[in-house]
């Protein structure tokens, strides 16, 4: 990726290559696909590059979410919400909520609870073939809200289910052409996050 301090020069160089019809290095990142269903019928579709968030919205009460993994019931989550993230989004909201950092080349979906009432509900790393189904529990006192990459939001009705899976449509990202090694990635994580640095 482009270094912030060199962004103007590097973008100028990249646009020059495009204007000269020269090849431009491109990376692919997978997205999440979300579907809202009512009695098995899809009423809404959407996509997210970083994460799909299901939380309590403007209601101060905790939300209760029933969660299925590939049609197998997982748990009823009591807390502030749930984050379903891609490796690209693993360093965003999911990381702030205690989720793991996932290397961009790892094909995985991250399931991170937000302030769960049970301390035993820990983040999960799931294969990309996984389908995650979430709906409001009948005992929930507040309706869940869904947010896409921190942008658009909508309320999930009590009779609606949210199905999240890997999208077949990847996002193409222009890169600087330098293949990032695992060593470089680790160095960037240490530098950007001040990884495990001691204050003394």
Secondary structure, DSSP 8 states (H G I E B T S, - for coil): ---GGGHHHHHHHHHHHHHTT----EEEE--EEEEEEETTEEEEEEEESSEEEEE-TT-SS-EEEEEEETTEEEEEEEESEEEEE-TGGGGTHHHHTT-----TTS-EEEEEEES-SSTT---EEEETT--EEEEE-TT-SS--EEEETTS-EEE--TT-EEEEEE-S--EEEE--S----HHHHHHHHHHHHTTT----
